[in-house]
């Protein structure tokens, strides 16, 4: 090579670290969401989390992220299954009951900030979720997006009045050991 500089370097990676590198390249950039929660609450310890309900119509825009939205989940949206068809049917037939029949959605966020809109009122709050990933509720999110993209015979959108429980969990102050599990 006729060069007296270093030709090779070595970096030892654990399997999880290698998987993360490959996944980041395959999935693209992280997902950043703005989420409005109604009648929300907050948990401060041991990690910051907010919980409340969201109107499913607000989740329709999440569809543009595709599988990147579920990158920390065990599996992505499975499409047409009996369970998912049941979720969609509930949205269509009795959207007012969806909040009670569904377990909800949990998002992990590398950064989570409540916007100052609404002051100290817990009636509703807007949250910036950087590096968001659905870790529980992939079938719920996918079914909601599918239902919102469907139309009734007269062309009107369906399920607009349905609500779903949402938890937002910040990873900002989590010990590294919890982040690798």
Buried (B, 14 or more C-beta within 10 A) or exposed (E): EEEEEEEEEEEEEEEEEEEBEEEEEEBEEBBBBEBBBBEBEEEEEEBBBBBBBBBBBBBBEBBEBBBBBBBBBEEBBEEEEEEBEEBBEBBBEEBEEBBEEBEBBBBBBBBBBBEEEBEEEBEBBBBBBBBBBBBBBBBBBBBBBBBBEEEEEEEEEBBEEBBBBBBBBBBEEBEEEEEEE
